[in-house]
Amino acid sequence: MPSEVDDTLKRLSNRKGVKGVVILNGDGQAIRSTLDPELTVKYGRLISSLVQQTRTTISTLDDQNDLTFLRVRTKKHEIMIAPDREYLLIVVQNPAETMQA
Amino acid sequence: EQEKSEEFRDLTEEERKMIVSTPEFLDFVDTSSKVVERALNEKYDFMKDYTLGVDVES
């Protein structure tokens, strides 16, 4: 069963333009990561705090609402974040590369 | 500082194994990876040609 998870991660991280894939728990601790350990810890701490902040913003605006997906476009890349109750999937990609037909 | 590194300590291999074997986690990976893959499949870049003052190496 766990190898299914690793297959999925490998498939994602092998895609053109994808720089890294990280899965975090609710405390920002990495369960799986294709980034180096130092960067993984940074992403874990900072992205989980960004998600927490975004979630609070959304539910404060409308308490019936909740965050479902977060895309952050930057000069260098795009960070895609899929959150659920318990876990977070982070994919860092370079859109200029992934979108080449 | 000590407290911070305590708070963000890495999970142990044992803890990781435990999480990865739960149906909730497998469900999460299945669903979230599909959503991300769909986003990655988009061929249209809405920022293209409008990225000001940035040298994007390609």
N, CA and C atoms of all chains as a GROMACS GRO file, in nm:
protein
  477
    1MET      N    1   0.080  -0.122   0.000
    1MET     CA    2   0.000   0.000   0.000
    1MET      C    3   0.085   0.129   0.000
    2PRO      N    4   0.179   0.143   0.095
    2PRO     CA    5   0.257   0.266   0.097
    2PRO      C    6   0.329   0.293  -0.035
    3SER      N    7   0.364   0.186  -0.108
    3SER     CA    8   0.436   0.206  -0.234
    3SER      C    9   0.347   0.278  -0.336
    4GLU      N   10   0.217   0.265  -0.319
    4GLU     CA   11   0.122   0.338  -0.403
    4GLU      C   12   0.145   0.489  -0.388
    5VAL      N   13   0.164   0.531  -0.264
    5VAL     CA   14   0.192   0.672  -0.234
    5VAL      C   15   0.321   0.716  -0.301
    6ASP      N   16   0.423   0.633  -0.291
    6ASP     CA   17   0.552   0.669  -0.349
    6ASP      C   18   0.546   0.671  -0.501
    7ASP      N   19   0.465   0.583  -0.560
    7ASP     CA   20   0.447   0.584  -0.706
    7ASP      C   21   0.383   0.715  -0.750
    8THR      N   22   0.280   0.756  -0.677
    8THR     CA   23   0.211   0.881  -0.708
    8THR      C   24   0.307   0.999  -0.699
    9LEU      N   25   0.386   1.001  -0.592
    9LEU     CA   26   0.482   1.110  -0.574
    9LEU      C   27   0.586   1.111  -0.685
   10LYS      N   28   0.631   0.993  -0.722
   10LYS     CA   29   0.732   0.983  -0.826
   10LYS      C   30   0.673   1.034  -0.959
   11ARG      N   31   0.549   0.995  -0.985
   11ARG     CA   32   0.485   1.038  -1.110
   11ARG      C   33   0.474   1.190  -1.115
   12LEU      N   34   0.433   1.248  -1.003
   12LEU     CA   35   0.420   1.394  -0.996
   12LEU      C   36   0.556   1.463  -1.012
   13SER      N   37   0.653   1.415  -0.939
   13SER     CA   38   0.782   1.486  -0.937
   13SER      C   39   0.861   1.466  -1.066
   14ASN      N   40   0.827   1.363  -1.142
   14ASN     CA   41   0.896   1.340  -1.269
   14ASN      C   42   0.838   1.422  -1.383
   15ARG      N   43   0.728   1.490  -1.357
   15ARG     CA   44   0.669   1.570  -1.464
   15ARG      C   45   0.757   1.689  -1.497
   16LYS      N   46   0.757   1.723  -1.622
   16LYS     CA   47   0.839   1.834  -1.670
   16LYS      C   48   0.803   1.962  -1.595
   17GLY      N   49   0.906   2.033  -1.547
   17GLY     CA   50   0.882   2.160  -1.481
   17GLY      C   51   0.856   2.150  -1.332
   18VAL      N   52   0.830   2.029  -1.282
   18VAL     CA   53   0.803   2.014  -1.138
   18VAL      C   54   0.936   2.010  -1.062
   19LYS      N   55   0.949   2.103  -0.968
   19LYS     CA   56   1.074   2.118  -0.893
   19LYS      C   57   1.074   2.039  -0.763
   20GLY      N   58   0.955   2.016  -0.710
   20GLY     CA   59   0.952   1.943  -0.585
   20GLY      C   60   0.811   1.913  -0.539
   21VAL      N   61   0.797   1.806  -0.462
   21VAL     CA   62   0.669   1.767  -0.406
   21VAL      C   63   0.688   1.739  -0.258
   22VAL      N   64   0.600   1.797  -0.175
   22VAL     CA   65   0.610   1.776  -0.031
   22VAL      C   66   0.470   1.745   0.023
   23ILE      N   67   0.462   1.649   0.112
   23ILE     CA   68   0.336   1.624   0.184
   23ILE      C   69   0.360   1.651   0.332
   24LEU      N   70   0.275   1.737   0.389
   24LEU     CA   71   0.290   1.775   0.529
   24LEU      C   72   0.170   1.727   0.611
   25ASN      N   73   0.192   1.710   0.740
   25ASN     CA   74   0.079   1.690   0.830
   25ASN      C   75   0.032   1.828   0.881
   26GLY      N   76  -0.067   1.830   0.965
   26GLY     CA   77  -0.124   1.954   1.014
   26GLY      C   78  -0.027   2.040   1.095
   27ASP      N   79   0.081   1.981   1.143
   27ASP     CA   80   0.179   2.057   1.220
   27ASP      C   81   0.296   2.104   1.133
   28GLY      N   82   0.284   2.086   1.002
   28GLY     CA   83   0.391   2.129   0.912
   28GLY      C   84   0.509   2.034   0.906
   29GLN      N   85   0.490   1.915   0.960
   29GLN     CA   86   0.598   1.815   0.956
   29GLN      C   87   0.587   1.734   0.827
   30ALA      N   88   0.700   1.709   0.763
   30ALA     CA   89   0.699   1.639   0.634
   30ALA      C   90   0.677   1.490   0.652
   31ILE      N   91   0.582   1.438   0.573
   31ILE     CA   92   0.559   1.294   0.570
   31ILE      C   93   0.636   1.234   0.451
   32ARG      N   94   0.636   1.309   0.342
   32ARG     CA   95   0.715   1.274   0.224
   32ARG      C   96   0.768   1.403   0.163
   33SER      N   97   0.886   1.397   0.103
   33SER     CA   98   0.939   1.515   0.035
   33SER      C   99   1.042   1.477  -0.069
   34THR      N  100   1.041   1.548  -0.181
   34THR     CA  101   1.147   1.528  -0.281
   34THR      C  102   1.249   1.641  -0.275
   35LEU      N  103   1.228   1.736  -0.185
   35LEU     CA  104   1.324   1.845  -0.167
   35LEU      C  105   1.431   1.802  -0.066
   36ASP      N  106   1.543   1.877  -0.064
   36ASP     CA  107   1.644   1.842   0.035
   36ASP      C  108   1.592   1.874   0.175
   37PRO      N  109   1.649   1.810   0.278
   37PRO     CA  110   1.595   1.820   0.414
   37PRO      C  111   1.580   1.963   0.465
   38GLU      N  112   1.679   2.046   0.436
   38GLU     CA  113   1.676   2.183   0.486
   38GLU      C  114   1.559   2.261   0.426
   39LEU      N  115   1.543   2.248   0.294
   39LEU     CA  116   1.436   2.317   0.223
   39LEU      C  117   1.300   2.260   0.263
   40THR      N  118   1.296   2.132   0.290
   40THR     CA  119   1.172   2.067   0.332
   40THR      C  120   1.122   2.127   0.463
   41VAL      N  121   1.213   2.146   0.558
   41VAL     CA  122   1.176   2.204   0.687
   41VAL      C  123   1.125   2.348   0.668
   42LYS      N  124   1.193   2.423   0.581
   42LYS     CA  125   1.150   2.561   0.551
   42LYS      C  126   1.011   2.564   0.491
   43TYR      N  127   0.990   2.482   0.392
   43TYR     CA  128   0.859   2.475   0.328
   43TYR      C  129   0.753   2.434   0.429
   44GLY      N  130   0.787   2.337   0.510
   44GLY     CA  131   0.693   2.286   0.608
   44GLY      C  132   0.646   2.395   0.702
   45ARG      N  133   0.743   2.469   0.754
   45ARG     CA  134   0.710   2.572   0.852
   45ARG      C  135   0.634   2.687   0.785
   46LEU      N  136   0.686   2.735   0.670
   46LEU     CA  137   0.632   2.856   0.610
   46LEU      C  138   0.502   2.833   0.535
   47ILE      N  139   0.495   2.725   0.459
   47ILE     CA  140   0.374   2.701   0.381
   47ILE      C  141   0.258   2.666   0.473
   48SER      N  142   0.283   2.588   0.578
   48SER     CA  143   0.171   2.554   0.666
   48SER      C  144   0.120   2.678   0.738
   49SER      N  145   0.209   2.773   0.766
   49SER     CA  146   0.164   2.897   0.829
   49SER      C  147   0.087   2.983   0.728
   50LEU      N  148   0.130   2.983   0.601
   50LEU     CA  149   0.057   3.054   0.495
   50LEU      C  150  -0.083   2.996   0.477
   51VAL      N  151  -0.092   2.864   0.480
   51VAL     CA  152  -0.222   2.798   0.462
   51VAL      C  153  -0.314   2.830   0.580
   52GLN      N  154  -0.256   2.826   0.700
   52GLN     CA  155  -0.334   2.856   0.820
   52GLN      C  156  -0.392   2.997   0.812
   53GLN      N  157  -0.304   3.090   0.773
   53GLN     CA  158  -0.343   3.231   0.759
   53GLN      C  159  -0.454   3.248   0.654
   54THR      N  160  -0.436   3.182   0.539
   54THR     CA  161  -0.534   3.191   0.431
   54THR      C  162  -0.668   3.133   0.474
   55ARG      N  163  -0.660   3.019   0.541
   55ARG     CA  164  -0.781   2.952   0.588
   55ARG      C  165  -0.860   3.043   0.683
   56THR      N  166  -0.786   3.106   0.776
   56THR     CA  167  -0.848   3.198   0.871
   56THR      C  168  -0.913   3.316   0.798
   57THR      N  169  -0.841   3.372   0.700
   57THR     CA  170  -0.894   3.484   0.623
   57THR      C  171  -1.026   3.445   0.556
   58ILE      N  172  -1.027   3.330   0.491
   58ILE     CA  173  -1.146   3.287   0.417
   58ILE      C  174  -1.264   3.261   0.511
   59SER      N  175  -1.239   3.194   0.621
   59SER     CA  176  -1.351   3.161   0.709
   59SER      C  177  -1.395   3.280   0.793
   60THR      N  178  -1.307   3.380   0.806
   60THR     CA  179  -1.348   3.502   0.874
   60THR      C  180  -1.437   3.587   0.783
   61LEU      N  181  -1.406   3.586   0.655
   61LEU     CA  182  -1.491   3.657   0.558
   61LEU      C  183  -1.629   3.596   0.551
   62ASP      N  184  -1.633   3.464   0.561
   62ASP     CA  185  -1.760   3.392   0.549
   62ASP      C  186  -1.746   3.262   0.626
   63ASP      N  187  -1.814   3.251   0.739
   63ASP     CA  188  -1.790   3.134   0.824
   63ASP      C  189  -1.848   3.003   0.767
   64GLN      N  190  -1.918   3.014   0.656
   64GLN     CA  191  -1.964   2.892   0.588
   64GLN      C  192  -1.861   2.845   0.484
   65ASN      N  193  -1.756   2.925   0.466
   65ASN     CA  194  -1.662   2.898   0.358
   65ASN      C  195  -1.534   2.832   0.412
   66ASP      N  196  -1.460   2.768   0.322
   66ASP     CA  197  -1.334   2.707   0.362
   66ASP      C  198  -1.239   2.702   0.243
   67LEU      N  199  -1.112   2.705   0.271
   67LEU     CA  200  -1.009   2.699   0.167
   67LEU      C  201  -1.008   2.560   0.103
   68THR      N  202  -1.002   2.554  -0.031
   68THR     CA  203  -0.993   2.423  -0.097
   68THR      C  204  -0.865   2.405  -0.177
   69PHE      N  205  -0.809   2.513  -0.229
   69PHE     CA  206  -0.687   2.503  -0.310
   69PHE      C  207  -0.618   2.638  -0.311
   70LEU      N  208  -0.485   2.637  -0.313
   70LEU     CA  209  -0.411   2.763  -0.309
   70LEU      C  210  -0.300   2.760  -0.413
   71ARG      N  211  -0.301   2.858  -0.504
   71ARG     CA  212  -0.195   2.868  -0.605
   71ARG      C  213  -0.124   3.000  -0.586
   72VAL      N  214   0.007   2.995  -0.575
   72VAL     CA  215   0.085   3.117  -0.556
   72VAL      C  216   0.183   3.130  -0.672
   73ARG      N  217   0.162   3.234  -0.750
   73ARG     CA  218   0.250   3.255  -0.865
   73ARG      C  219   0.362   3.350  -0.825
   74THR      N  220   0.485   3.315  -0.853
   74THR     CA  221   0.599   3.400  -0.820
   74THR      C  222   0.684   3.423  -0.946
   75LYS      N  223   0.784   3.508  -0.936
   75LYS     CA  224   0.872   3.532  -1.050
   75LYS      C  225   0.936   3.403  -1.098
   76LYS      N  226   0.973   3.319  -1.001
   76LYS     CA  227   1.051   3.201  -1.036
   76LYS      C  228   0.967   3.076  -1.060
   77HIS      N  229   0.854   3.066  -0.988
   77HIS     CA  230   0.777   2.944  -1.005
   77HIS      C  231   0.633   2.959  -0.956
   78GLU      N  232   0.564   2.850  -0.950
   78GLU     CA  233   0.430   2.850  -0.894
   78GLU      C  234   0.425   2.742  -0.787
   79ILE      N  235   0.365   2.778  -0.675
   79ILE     CA  236   0.347   2.680  -0.568
   79ILE      C  237   0.199   2.645  -0.564
   80MET      N  238   0.169   2.518  -0.580
   80MET     CA  239   0.030   2.472  -0.572
   80MET      C  240   0.013   2.394  -0.443
   81ILE      N  241  -0.092   2.430  -0.371
   81ILE     CA  242  -0.114   2.368  -0.241
   81ILE      C  243  -0.255   2.311  -0.233
   82ALA      N  244  -0.264   2.182  -0.211
   82ALA     CA  245  -0.393   2.116  -0.193
   82ALA      C  246  -0.407   2.077  -0.046
   83PRO      N  247  -0.490   2.149   0.028
   83PRO     CA  248  -0.505   2.118   0.171
   83PRO      C  249  -0.631   2.037   0.199
   84ASP      N  250  -0.627   1.951   0.299
   84ASP     CA  251  -0.753   1.899   0.353
   84ASP      C  252  -0.748   1.915   0.504
   85ARG      N  253  -0.834   1.848   0.577
   85ARG     CA  254  -0.839   1.866   0.722
   85ARG      C  255  -0.704   1.841   0.787
   86GLU      N  256  -0.642   1.733   0.740
   86GLU     CA  257  -0.528   1.678   0.813
   86GLU      C  258  -0.394   1.701   0.744
   87TYR      N  259  -0.394   1.692   0.610
   87TYR     CA  260  -0.267   1.694   0.537
   87TYR      C  261  -0.264   1.802   0.429
   88LEU      N  262  -0.143   1.826   0.378
   88LEU     CA  263  -0.120   1.926   0.273
   88LEU      C  264  -0.033   1.866   0.166
   89LEU      N  265  -0.072   1.884   0.041
   89LEU     CA  266   0.018   1.847  -0.069
   89LEU      C  267   0.071   1.974  -0.132
   90ILE      N  268   0.202   1.986  -0.145
   90ILE     CA  269   0.264   2.102  -0.207
   90ILE      C  270   0.340   2.059  -0.332
   91VAL      N  271   0.312   2.125  -0.442
   91VAL     CA  272   0.388   2.100  -0.564
   91VAL      C  273   0.447   2.232  -0.612
   92VAL      N  274   0.578   2.235  -0.630
   92VAL     CA  275   0.646   2.355  -0.680
   92VAL      C  276   0.680   2.330  -0.826
   93GLN      N  277   0.633   2.418  -0.912
   93GLN     CA  278   0.659   2.397  -1.054
   93GLN      C  279   0.705   2.525  -1.120
   94ASN      N  280   0.771   2.509  -1.235
   94ASN     CA  281   0.803   2.622  -1.320
   94ASN      C  282   0.704   2.620  -1.437
   95PRO      N  283   0.604   2.710  -1.435
   95PRO     CA  284   0.498   2.705  -1.536
   95PRO      C  285   0.551   2.720  -1.678
   96ALA      N  286   0.660   2.797  -1.695
   96ALA     CA  287   0.716   2.815  -1.828
   96ALA      C  288   0.758   2.681  -1.889
   97GLU      N  289   0.799   2.589  -1.802
   97GLU     CA  290   0.841   2.456  -1.850
   97GLU      C  291   0.724   2.360  -1.865
   98THR      N  292   0.634   2.361  -1.764
   98THR     CA  293   0.524   2.264  -1.767
   98THR      C  294   0.427   2.292  -1.880
   99MET      N  295   0.418   2.420  -1.919
   99MET     CA  296   0.316   2.454  -2.018
   99MET      C  297   0.365   2.449  -2.162
  100GLN      N  298   0.492   2.413  -2.179
  100GLN     CA  299   0.536   2.392  -2.316
  100GLN      C  300   0.464   2.271  -2.372
  101ALA      N  301   0.402   2.292  -2.488
  101ALA     CA  302   0.319   2.184  -2.544
  101ALA      C  303   0.404   2.064  -2.586
  102GLU      N  304   1.446   2.968   2.062
  102GLU     CA  305   1.504   2.895   1.946
  102GLU      C  306   1.494   2.744   1.969
  103GLN      N  307   1.528   2.706   2.090
  103GLN     CA  308   1.520   2.564   2.125
  103GLN      C  309   1.376   2.514   2.109
  104GLU      N  310   1.285   2.598   2.156
  104GLU     CA  311   1.144   2.560   2.152
  104GLU      C  312   1.096   2.542   2.009
  105LYS      N  313   1.144   2.635   1.923
  105LYS     CA  314   1.103   2.632   1.784
  105LYS      C  315   1.144   2.504   1.714
  106SER      N  316   1.270   2.464   1.736
  106SER     CA  317   1.316   2.343   1.668
  106SER      C  318   1.247   2.220   1.726
  107GLU      N  319   1.208   2.234   1.853
  107GLU     CA  320   1.131   2.127   1.918
  107GLU      C  321   0.997   2.112   1.847
  108GLU      N  322   0.934   2.227   1.824
  108GLU     CA  323   0.802   2.231   1.764
  108GLU      C  324   0.803   2.174   1.622
  109PHE      N  325   0.913   2.200   1.552
  109PHE     CA  326   0.921   2.155   1.413
  109PHE      C  327   1.016   2.037   1.396
  110ARG      N  328   1.025   1.956   1.497
  110ARG     CA  329   1.109   1.838   1.484
  110ARG      C  330   1.055   1.750   1.372
  111ASP      N  331   1.145   1.677   1.308
  111ASP     CA  332   1.102   1.586   1.202
  111ASP      C  333   1.025   1.470   1.260
  112LEU      N  334   0.936   1.416   1.178
  112LEU     CA  335   0.869   1.293   1.219
  112LEU      C  336   0.970   1.179   1.214
  113THR      N  337   0.951   1.082   1.297
  113THR     CA  338   1.038   0.965   1.291
  113THR      C  339   0.991   0.874   1.177
  114GLU      N  340   1.079   0.787   1.134
  114GLU     CA  341   1.045   0.693   1.026
  114GLU      C  342   0.922   0.611   1.067
  115GLU      N  343   0.917   0.579   1.196
  115GLU     CA  344   0.805   0.500   1.248
  115GLU      C  345   0.672   0.576   1.235
  116GLU      N  346   0.676   0.705   1.273
  116GLU     CA  347   0.556   0.788   1.264
  116GLU      C  348   0.510   0.804   1.119
  117ARG      N  349   0.608   0.822   1.029
  117ARG     CA  350   0.574   0.835   0.887
  117ARG      C  351   0.506   0.710   0.836
  118LYS      N  352   0.564   0.597   0.874
  118LYS     CA  353   0.509   0.469   0.829
  118LYS      C  354   0.365   0.453   0.875
  119MET      N  355   0.341   0.495   0.998
  119MET     CA  356   0.208   0.480   1.056
  119MET      C  357   0.106   0.565   0.978
  120ILE      N  358   0.143   0.692   0.951
  120ILE     CA  359   0.053   0.781   0.878
  120ILE      C  360   0.025   0.728   0.738
  121VAL      N  361   0.131   0.688   0.671
  121VAL     CA  362   0.120   0.646   0.530
  121VAL      C  363   0.034   0.520   0.514
  122SER      N  364   0.015   0.446   0.624
  122SER     CA  365  -0.064   0.323   0.611
  122SER      C  366  -0.212   0.344   0.643
  123THR      N  367  -0.252   0.467   0.681
  123THR     CA  368  -0.393   0.489   0.712
  123THR      C  369  -0.474   0.516   0.586
  124PRO      N  370  -0.600   0.469   0.582
  124PRO     CA  371  -0.687   0.491   0.466
  124PRO      C  372  -0.710   0.640   0.440
  125GLU      N  373  -0.715   0.721   0.548
  125GLU     CA  374  -0.736   0.866   0.533
  125GLU      C  375  -0.622   0.928   0.452
  126PHE      N  376  -0.500   0.885   0.483
  126PHE     CA  377  -0.386   0.942   0.413
  126PHE      C  378  -0.384   0.899   0.267
  127LEU      N  379  -0.412   0.771   0.243
  127LEU     CA  380  -0.414   0.720   0.106
  127LEU      C  381  -0.520   0.791   0.023
  128ASP      N  382  -0.634   0.814   0.084
  128ASP     CA  383  -0.742   0.889   0.019
  128ASP      C  384  -0.697   1.030  -0.017
  129PHE      N  385  -0.632   1.093   0.080
  129PHE     CA  386  -0.585   1.229   0.060
  129PHE      C  387  -0.487   1.237  -0.057
  130VAL      N  388  -0.390   1.148  -0.059
  130VAL     CA  389  -0.289   1.149  -0.166
  130VAL      C  390  -0.355   1.126  -0.302
  131ASP      N  391  -0.450   1.033  -0.303
  131ASP     CA  392  -0.520   1.001  -0.428
  131ASP      C  393  -0.592   1.124  -0.482
  132THR      N  394  -0.674   1.185  -0.399
  132THR     CA  395  -0.754   1.300  -0.442
  132THR      C  396  -0.669   1.422  -0.475
  133SER      N  397  -0.581   1.459  -0.382
  133SER     CA  398  -0.506   1.583  -0.401
  133SER      C  399  -0.409   1.572  -0.519
  134SER      N  400  -0.353   1.455  -0.543
  134SER     CA  401  -0.261   1.442  -0.656
  134SER      C  402  -0.336   1.454  -0.789
  135LYS      N  403  -0.460   1.406  -0.790
  135LYS     CA  404  -0.540   1.418  -0.913
  135LYS      C  405  -0.571   1.564  -0.944
  136VAL      N  406  -0.605   1.640  -0.841
  136VAL     CA  407  -0.634   1.782  -0.860
  136VAL      C  408  -0.510   1.856  -0.912
  137VAL      N  409  -0.396   1.828  -0.848
  137VAL     CA  410  -0.272   1.894  -0.888
  137VAL      C  411  -0.234   1.855  -1.031
  138GLU      N  412  -0.252   1.729  -1.065
  138GLU     CA  413  -0.218   1.685  -1.200
  138GLU      C  414  -0.305   1.755  -1.304
  139ARG      N  415  -0.429   1.773  -1.269
  139ARG     CA  416  -0.518   1.845  -1.361
  139ARG      C  417  -0.470   1.988  -1.380
  140ALA      N  418  -0.429   2.051  -1.271
  140ALA     CA  419  -0.376   2.188  -1.280
  140ALA      C  420  -0.249   2.190  -1.364
  141LEU      N  421  -0.166   2.087  -1.348
  141LEU     CA  422  -0.040   2.080  -1.424
  141LEU      C  423  -0.066   2.059  -1.573
  142ASN      N  424  -0.180   1.998  -1.604
  142ASN     CA  425  -0.213   1.969  -1.743
  142ASN      C  426  -0.259   2.091  -1.822
  143GLU      N  427  -0.289   2.197  -1.749
  143GLU     CA  428  -0.332   2.319  -1.819
  143GLU      C  429  -0.221   2.368  -1.911
  144LYS      N  430  -0.258   2.394  -2.034
  144LYS     CA  431  -0.156   2.440  -2.129
  144LYS      C  432  -0.159   2.592  -2.144
  145TYR      N  433  -0.264   2.652  -2.093
  145TYR     CA  434  -0.275   2.796  -2.108
  145TYR      C  435  -0.214   2.868  -1.990
  146ASP      N  436  -0.114   2.951  -2.017
  146ASP     CA  437  -0.049   3.027  -1.911
  146ASP      C  438  -0.105   3.168  -1.907
  147PHE      N  439  -0.189   3.197  -1.807
  147PHE     CA  440  -0.256   3.328  -1.802
  147PHE      C  441  -0.160   3.443  -1.773
  148MET      N  442  -0.039   3.413  -1.730
  148MET     CA  443   0.059   3.518  -1.700
  148MET      C  444   0.150   3.546  -1.820
  149LYS      N  445   0.142   3.463  -1.918
  149LYS     CA  446   0.233   3.472  -2.032
  149LYS      C  447   0.224   3.610  -2.097
  150ASP      N  448   0.339   3.667  -2.131
  150ASP     CA  449   0.350   3.798  -2.197
  150ASP      C  450   0.315   3.915  -2.105
  151TYR      N  451   0.272   3.888  -1.984
  151TYR     CA  452   0.239   3.997  -1.892
  151TYR      C  453   0.328   3.999  -1.769
  152THR      N  454   0.426   3.913  -1.770
  152THR     CA  455   0.516   3.910  -1.655
  152THR      C  456   0.617   4.023  -1.668
  153LEU      N  457   0.591   4.133  -1.598
  153LEU     CA  458   0.668   4.255  -1.616
  153LEU      C  459   0.801   4.251  -1.544
  154GLY      N  460   0.904   4.296  -1.616
  154GLY     CA  461   1.034   4.314  -1.553
  154GLY      C  462   1.098   4.187  -1.502
  155VAL      N  463   1.060   4.075  -1.557
  155VAL     CA  464   1.117   3.950  -1.511
  155VAL      C  465   1.184   3.879  -1.628
  156ASP      N  466   1.307   3.839  -1.605
  156ASP     CA  467   1.371   3.756  -1.706
  156ASP      C  468   1.348   3.612  -1.668
  157VAL      N  469   1.258   3.550  -1.739
  157VAL     CA  470   1.232   3.409  -1.710
  157VAL      C  471   1.322   3.324  -1.798
  158GLU      N  472   1.408   3.250  -1.733
  158GLU     CA  473   1.492   3.160  -1.812
  158GLU      C  474   1.407   3.041  -1.852
  159SER      N  475   1.427   2.995  -1.975
  159SER     CA  476   1.341   2.883  -2.014
  159SER      C  477   1.421   2.762  -2.062
   0.00000   0.00000   0.00000
